[in-house]
Amino acid sequence: MAHMTKHAAQHVYAVCPVCTGEIPVLTIEVDLSGWWRRKCQVTAIGDATDYIAHMWTHESSGDLE
């Protein structure tokens, strides 16, 4: 029997408190493998640099005053 592998990825967003825009922060990846003894691997990839850069644009344009 062939080795079964399933893969899924989902993005996690933060909402900007100034403009209510959605900023991607993390990507969650799930890998399922095996048939009889199912194995699950969950990986979180990302950081908050996009959110910080977005907030800096509000600060430099004067939106935070």
Distance bins in CASP14 RR format, pairs under 12 A and 6 or more apart:
PFRMAT RR
TARGET T0000
AUTHOR 0000-0000-0000
RMODE 2
METHOD distances of the structure
MODEL  1
1 34 0 0 0 0 1 0 0 0 0 0 0
1 35 1 0 0 1 0 0 0 0 0 0 0
1 36 0 0 0 0 1 0 0 0 0 0 0
2 33 0 0 0 0 0 1 0 0 0 0 0
2 34 0 0 0 0 0 1 0 0 0 0 0
2 35 0 0 0 0 1 0 0 0 0 0 0
3 32 0 0 0 0 0 1 0 0 0 0 0
3 33 1 0 0 1 0 0 0 0 0 0 0
3 34 1 0 0 1 0 0 0 0 0 0 0
3 35 0 0 0 0 1 0 0 0 0 0 0
3 36 0 0 0 0 0 1 0 0 0 0 0
3 37 0 0 0 0 0 1 0 0 0 0 0
3 39 0 0 0 0 0 1 0 0 0 0 0
4 31 0 0 0 0 0 1 0 0 0 0 0
4 32 1 0 0 1 0 0 0 0 0 0 0
4 33 1 0 0 1 0 0 0 0 0 0 0
4 34 1 0 1 0 0 0 0 0 0 0 0
4 35 1 0 1 0 0 0 0 0 0 0 0
4 36 0 0 0 0 0 1 0 0 0 0 0
4 37 0 0 0 0 0 1 0 0 0 0 0
4 38 0 0 0 0 1 0 0 0 0 0 0
4 39 0 0 0 0 0 1 0 0 0 0 0
5 30 0 0 0 0 0 1 0 0 0 0 0
5 31 1 0 0 1 0 0 0 0 0 0 0
5 32 1 0 0 1 0 0 0 0 0 0 0
5 33 1 0 1 0 0 0 0 0 0 0 0
5 34 1 0 0 1 0 0 0 0 0 0 0
5 35 0 0 0 0 0 1 0 0 0 0 0
5 38 0 0 0 0 0 1 0 0 0 0 0
5 39 0 0 0 0 1 0 0 0 0 0 0
5 40 0 0 0 0 0 1 0 0 0 0 0
5 41 0 0 0 0 0 1 0 0 0 0 0
6 29 0 0 0 0 0 1 0 0 0 0 0
6 30 0 0 0 0 1 0 0 0 0 0 0
6 31 1 0 0 1 0 0 0 0 0 0 0
6 32 1 0 1 0 0 0 0 0 0 0 0
6 33 1 0 0 1 0 0 0 0 0 0 0
6 34 0 0 0 0 1 0 0 0 0 0 0
6 35 0 0 0 0 0 1 0 0 0 0 0
6 38 0 0 0 0 1 0 0 0 0 0 0
6 39 0 0 0 0 0 1 0 0 0 0 0
6 40 0 0 0 0 1 0 0 0 0 0 0
6 41 0 0 0 0 0 1 0 0 0 0 0
7 28 0 0 0 0 0 1 0 0 0 0 0
7 29 1 0 0 1 0 0 0 0 0 0 0
7 30 1 0 0 1 0 0 0 0 0 0 0
7 31 1 0 1 0 0 0 0 0 0 0 0
7 32 1 0 0 1 0 0 0 0 0 0 0
7 33 0 0 0 0 1 0 0 0 0 0 0
7 40 0 0 0 0 0 1 0 0 0 0 0
7 41 0 0 0 0 1 0 0 0 0 0 0
7 42 0 0 0 0 0 1 0 0 0 0 0
7 43 0 0 0 0 0 1 0 0 0 0 0
8 27 0 0 0 0 0 1 0 0 0 0 0
8 28 0 0 0 0 1 0 0 0 0 0 0
8 29 1 0 0 1 0 0 0 0 0 0 0
8 30 1 0 1 0 0 0 0 0 0 0 0
8 31 0 0 0 0 1 0 0 0 0 0 0
8 32 0 0 0 0 1 0 0 0 0 0 0
8 40 0 0 0 0 0 1 0 0 0 0 0
8 41 0 0 0 0 0 1 0 0 0 0 0
8 42 0 0 0 0 0 1 0 0 0 0 0
8 43 0 0 0 0 0 1 0 0 0 0 0
9 24 0 0 0 0 0 1 0 0 0 0 0
9 26 0 0 0 0 0 1 0 0 0 0 0
9 27 1 0 1 0 0 0 0 0 0 0 0
9 28 1 0 0 1 0 0 0 0 0 0 0
9 29 1 0 1 0 0 0 0 0 0 0 0
9 30 1 0 0 1 0 0 0 0 0 0 0
9 31 0 0 0 0 1 0 0 0 0 0 0
9 42 0 0 0 0 0 1 0 0 0 0 0
9 43 0 0 0 0 1 0 0 0 0 0 0
9 44 0 0 0 0 0 1 0 0 0 0 0
9 45 0 0 0 0 1 0 0 0 0 0 0
10 24 0 0 0 0 0 1 0 0 0 0 0
10 25 0 0 0 0 0 1 0 0 0 0 0
10 26 0 0 0 0 1 0 0 0 0 0 0
10 27 1 0 0 1 0 0 0 0 0 0 0
10 28 1 0 1 0 0 0 0 0 0 0 0
10 29 0 0 0 0 1 0 0 0 0 0 0
10 30 0 0 0 0 1 0 0 0 0 0 0
10 42 0 0 0 0 0 1 0 0 0 0 0
10 43 0 0 0 0 0 1 0 0 0 0 0
10 44 0 0 0 0 0 1 0 0 0 0 0
10 45 0 0 0 0 0 1 0 0 0 0 0
11 22 0 0 0 0 1 0 0 0 0 0 0
11 23 0 0 0 0 0 1 0 0 0 0 0
11 24 1 0 1 0 0 0 0 0 0 0 0
11 25 0 0 0 0 1 0 0 0 0 0 0
11 26 1 0 0 1 0 0 0 0 0 0 0
11 27 1 0 1 0 0 0 0 0 0 0 0
11 28 1 0 0 1 0 0 0 0 0 0 0
11 29 0 0 0 0 0 1 0 0 0 0 0
11 44 0 0 0 0 0 1 0 0 0 0 0
11 45 0 0 0 0 0 1 0 0 0 0 0
11 46 0 0 0 0 0 1 0 0 0 0 0
11 50 0 0 0 0 0 1 0 0 0 0 0
12 22 0 0 0 0 0 1 0 0 0 0 0
12 23 0 0 0 0 0 1 0 0 0 0 0
12 24 1 0 0 1 0 0 0 0 0 0 0
12 25 1 0 1 0 0 0 0 0 0 0 0
12 26 1 0 1 0 0 0 0 0 0 0 0
12 27 1 0 0 1 0 0 0 0 0 0 0
12 28 1 0 0 1 0 0 0 0 0 0 0
12 29 0 0 0 0 0 1 0 0 0 0 0
12 44 0 0 0 0 1 0 0 0 0 0 0
12 45 0 0 0 0 0 1 0 0 0 0 0
12 46 0 0 0 0 1 0 0 0 0 0 0
12 47 0 0 0 0 0 1 0 0 0 0 0
12 48 0 0 0 0 0 1 0 0 0 0 0
12 50 0 0 0 0 0 1 0 0 0 0 0
12 51 0 0 0 0 0 1 0 0 0 0 0
13 20 0 0 0 0 0 1 0 0 0 0 0
13 21 0 0 0 0 1 0 0 0 0 0 0
13 22 1 0 1 0 0 0 0 0 0 0 0
13 23 1 0 0 1 0 0 0 0 0 0 0
13 24 1 0 1 0 0 0 0 0 0 0 0
13 25 1 0 0 1 0 0 0 0 0 0 0
13 26 0 0 0 0 1 0 0 0 0 0 0
13 27 0 0 0 0 0 1 0 0 0 0 0
13 28 0 0 0 0 0 1 0 0 0 0 0
13 48 0 0 0 0 0 1 0 0 0 0 0
13 50 0 0 0 0 1 0 0 0 0 0 0
13 51 0 0 0 0 1 0 0 0 0 0 0
13 54 0 0 0 0 0 1 0 0 0 0 0
14 20 0 0 0 0 0 1 0 0 0 0 0
14 21 0 0 0 0 1 0 0 0 0 0 0
14 22 1 0 0 1 0 0 0 0 0 0 0
14 23 1 0 1 0 0 0 0 0 0 0 0
14 24 0 0 0 0 1 0 0 0 0 0 0
14 25 1 0 1 0 0 0 0 0 0 0 0
14 26 0 0 0 0 1 0 0 0 0 0 0
14 46 0 0 0 0 0 1 0 0 0 0 0
14 47 0 0 0 0 0 1 0 0 0 0 0
14 48 1 0 0 1 0 0 0 0 0 0 0
14 49 0 0 0 0 0 1 0 0 0 0 0
14 50 0 0 0 0 1 0 0 0 0 0 0
14 51 1 0 1 0 0 0 0 0 0 0 0
14 52 0 0 0 0 0 1 0 0 0 0 0
14 54 0 0 0 0 1 0 0 0 0 0 0
14 55 0 0 0 0 0 1 0 0 0 0 0
15 21 1 0 0 1 0 0 0 0 0 0 0
15 22 1 0 0 1 0 0 0 0 0 0 0
15 23 1 0 0 1 0 0 0 0 0 0 0
15 24 0 0 0 0 0 1 0 0 0 0 0
15 25 0 0 0 0 0 1 0 0 0 0 0
15 51 0 0 0 0 1 0 0 0 0 0 0
15 54 0 0 0 0 0 1 0 0 0 0 0
16 22 1 0 0 1 0 0 0 0 0 0 0
16 23 1 0 0 1 0 0 0 0 0 0 0
16 24 0 0 0 0 0 1 0 0 0 0 0
16 25 0 0 0 0 0 1 0 0 0 0 0
16 50 0 0 0 0 0 1 0 0 0 0 0
16 51 1 0 0 1 0 0 0 0 0 0 0
16 52 0 0 0 0 0 1 0 0 0 0 0
16 53 0 0 0 0 0 1 0 0 0 0 0
16 54 1 0 0 1 0 0 0 0 0 0 0
16 55 1 0 0 1 0 0 0 0 0 0 0
16 56 0 0 0 0 0 1 0 0 0 0 0
16 57 0 0 0 0 1 0 0 0 0 0 0
16 58 1 0 0 1 0 0 0 0 0 0 0
16 63 0 0 0 0 1 0 0 0 0 0 0
16 64 0 0 0 0 0 1 0 0 0 0 0
17 23 0 0 0 0 0 1 0 0 0 0 0
17 51 0 0 0 0 0 1 0 0 0 0 0
17 54 0 0 0 0 0 1 0 0 0 0 0
17 55 0 0 0 0 1 0 0 0 0 0 0
17 58 0 0 0 0 1 0 0 0 0 0 0
17 63 0 0 0 0 0 1 0 0 0 0 0
17 64 0 0 0 0 1 0 0 0 0 0 0
18 51 0 0 0 0 0 1 0 0 0 0 0
18 54 0 0 0 0 1 0 0 0 0 0 0
18 55 1 0 0 1 0 0 0 0 0 0 0
18 56 0 0 0 0 0 1 0 0 0 0 0
18 57 0 0 0 0 1 0 0 0 0 0 0
18 58 1 0 1 0 0 0 0 0 0 0 0
18 59 0 0 0 0 1 0 0 0 0 0 0
18 61 0 0 0 0 1 0 0 0 0 0 0
18 62 0 0 0 0 1 0 0 0 0 0 0
18 63 1 0 1 0 0 0 0 0 0 0 0
18 64 1 0 0 1 0 0 0 0 0 0 0
18 65 0 0 0 0 0 1 0 0 0 0 0
19 54 0 0 0 0 1 0 0 0 0 0 0
19 55 0 0 0 0 0 1 0 0 0 0 0
19 57 0 0 0 0 1 0 0 0 0 0 0
19 58 1 0 0 1 0 0 0 0 0 0 0
19 61 0 0 0 0 0 1 0 0 0 0 0
19 63 1 0 0 1 0 0 0 0 0 0 0
19 64 0 0 0 0 0 1 0 0 0 0 0
20 54 0 0 0 0 0 1 0 0 0 0 0
20 58 0 0 0 0 0 1 0 0 0 0 0
21 50 0 0 0 0 0 1 0 0 0 0 0
21 51 0 0 0 0 0 1 0 0 0 0 0
21 54 0 0 0 0 1 0 0 0 0 0 0
21 55 0 0 0 0 0 1 0 0 0 0 0
21 57 0 0 0 0 0 1 0 0 0 0 0
21 58 0 0 0 0 0 1 0 0 0 0 0
22 50 0 0 0 0 0 1 0 0 0 0 0
22 51 0 0 0 0 0 1 0 0 0 0 0
22 54 0 0 0 0 0 1 0 0 0 0 0
23 46 0 0 0 0 0 1 0 0 0 0 0
23 47 0 0 0 0 0 1 0 0 0 0 0
23 48 0 0 0 0 1 0 0 0 0 0 0
23 49 0 0 0 0 0 1 0 0 0 0 0
23 50 1 0 1 0 0 0 0 0 0 0 0
23 51 1 0 1 0 0 0 0 0 0 0 0
23 52 0 0 0 0 1 0 0 0 0 0 0
23 53 0 0 0 0 1 0 0 0 0 0 0
23 54 1 0 1 0 0 0 0 0 0 0 0
23 55 0 0 0 0 1 0 0 0 0 0 0
23 57 0 0 0 0 0 1 0 0 0 0 0
23 58 0 0 0 0 0 1 0 0 0 0 0
24 45 0 0 0 0 0 1 0 0 0 0 0
24 46 0 0 0 0 1 0 0 0 0 0 0
24 47 0 0 0 0 0 1 0 0 0 0 0
24 48 0 0 0 0 0 1 0 0 0 0 0
24 49 0 0 0 0 0 1 0 0 0 0 0
24 50 1 0 0 1 0 0 0 0 0 0 0
24 51 0 0 0 0 1 0 0 0 0 0 0
24 53 0 0 0 0 0 1 0 0 0 0 0
24 54 0 0 0 0 0 1 0 0 0 0 0
25 44 0 0 0 0 1 0 0 0 0 0 0
25 45 0 0 0 0 0 1 0 0 0 0 0
25 46 1 0 0 1 0 0 0 0 0 0 0
25 47 1 0 0 1 0 0 0 0 0 0 0
25 48 1 0 1 0 0 0 0 0 0 0 0
25 49 0 0 0 0 1 0 0 0 0 0 0
25 50 1 0 0 1 0 0 0 0 0 0 0
25 51 1 0 1 0 0 0 0 0 0 0 0
25 52 0 0 0 0 0 1 0 0 0 0 0
25 53 0 0 0 0 0 1 0 0 0 0 0
25 54 0 0 0 0 0 1 0 0 0 0 0
26 42 0 0 0 0 0 1 0 0 0 0 0
26 43 0 0 0 0 0 1 0 0 0 0 0
26 44 1 0 1 0 0 0 0 0 0 0 0
26 45 1 0 0 1 0 0 0 0 0 0 0
26 46 1 0 1 0 0 0 0 0 0 0 0
26 47 0 0 0 0 1 0 0 0 0 0 0
26 48 0 0 0 0 1 0 0 0 0 0 0
26 49 0 0 0 0 0 1 0 0 0 0 0
26 50 0 0 0 0 0 1 0 0 0 0 0
26 51 0 0 0 0 0 1 0 0 0 0 0
27 42 0 0 0 0 0 1 0 0 0 0 0
27 43 0 0 0 0 1 0 0 0 0 0 0
27 44 1 0 0 1 0 0 0 0 0 0 0
27 45 1 0 1 0 0 0 0 0 0 0 0
27 46 1 0 0 1 0 0 0 0 0 0 0
27 47 0 0 0 0 0 1 0 0 0 0 0
27 50 0 0 0 0 0 1 0 0 0 0 0
28 41 0 0 0 0 0 1 0 0 0 0 0
28 42 1 0 0 1 0 0 0 0 0 0 0
28 43 1 0 0 1 0 0 0 0 0 0 0
28 44 1 0 1 0 0 0 0 0 0 0 0
28 45 1 0 0 1 0 0 0 0 0 0 0
28 46 0 0 0 0 1 0 0 0 0 0 0
29 40 0 0 0 0 0 1 0 0 0 0 0
29 41 0 0 0 0 1 0 0 0 0 0 0
29 42 1 0 0 1 0 0 0 0 0 0 0
29 43 1 0 1 0 0 0 0 0 0 0 0
29 44 1 0 0 1 0 0 0 0 0 0 0
29 45 1 0 0 1 0 0 0 0 0 0 0
29 46 0 0 0 0 0 1 0 0 0 0 0
30 38 0 0 0 0 0 1 0 0 0 0 0
30 39 0 0 0 0 0 1 0 0 0 0 0
30 40 1 0 0 1 0 0 0 0 0 0 0
30 41 1 0 0 1 0 0 0 0 0 0 0
30 42 1 0 1 0 0 0 0 0 0 0 0
30 43 1 0 0 1 0 0 0 0 0 0 0
30 44 0 0 0 0 0 1 0 0 0 0 0
30 45 0 0 0 0 0 1 0 0 0 0 0
31 38 0 0 0 0 0 1 0 0 0 0 0
31 39 0 0 0 0 1 0 0 0 0 0 0
31 40 1 0 0 1 0 0 0 0 0 0 0
31 41 1 0 1 0 0 0 0 0 0 0 0
31 42 0 0 0 0 1 0 0 0 0 0 0
31 43 1 0 0 1 0 0 0 0 0 0 0
32 38 1 0 0 1 0 0 0 0 0 0 0
32 39 1 0 0 1 0 0 0 0 0 0 0
32 40 1 0 1 0 0 0 0 0 0 0 0
32 41 0 0 0 0 1 0 0 0 0 0 0
32 42 0 0 0 0 0 1 0 0 0 0 0
33 39 1 0 1 0 0 0 0 0 0 0 0
33 40 0 0 0 0 1 0 0 0 0 0 0
33 41 1 0 0 1 0 0 0 0 0 0 0
34 40 0 0 0 0 1 0 0 0 0 0 0
34 41 0 0 0 0 0 1 0 0 0 0 0
47 53 0 0 0 0 0 1 0 0 0 0 0
48 54 0 0 0 0 1 0 0 0 0 0 0
48 55 0 0 0 0 1 0 0 0 0 0 0
48 56 0 0 0 0 0 1 0 0 0 0 0
49 55 0 0 0 0 0 1 0 0 0 0 0
49 56 0 0 0 0 0 1 0 0 0 0 0
50 56 0 0 0 0 0 1 0 0 0 0 0
50 57 0 0 0 0 0 1 0 0 0 0 0
51 57 0 0 0 0 0 1 0 0 0 0 0
51 58 0 0 0 0 0 1 0 0 0 0 0
52 58 0 0 0 0 0 1 0 0 0 0 0
52 59 0 0 0 0 0 1 0 0 0 0 0
53 59 0 0 0 0 0 1 0 0 0 0 0
53 60 0 0 0 0 0 1 0 0 0 0 0
54 60 0 0 0 0 0 1 0 0 0 0 0
54 61 0 0 0 0 0 1 0 0 0 0 0
54 63 0 0 0 0 0 1 0 0 0 0 0
54 64 0 0 0 0 0 1 0 0 0 0 0
55 61 0 0 0 0 0 1 0 0 0 0 0
55 62 0 0 0 0 0 1 0 0 0 0 0
55 63 0 0 0 0 1 0 0 0 0 0 0
55 64 1 0 0 1 0 0 0 0 0 0 0
56 62 0 0 0 0 0 1 0 0 0 0 0
56 63 0 0 0 0 0 1 0 0 0 0 0
56 64 0 0 0 0 1 0 0 0 0 0 0
57 63 0 0 0 0 1 0 0 0 0 0 0
57 64 0 0 0 0 0 1 0 0 0 0 0
58 64 1 0 1 0 0 0 0 0 0 0 0
58 65 0 0 0 0 1 0 0 0 0 0 0
59 65 0 0 0 0 1 0 0 0 0 0 0
END
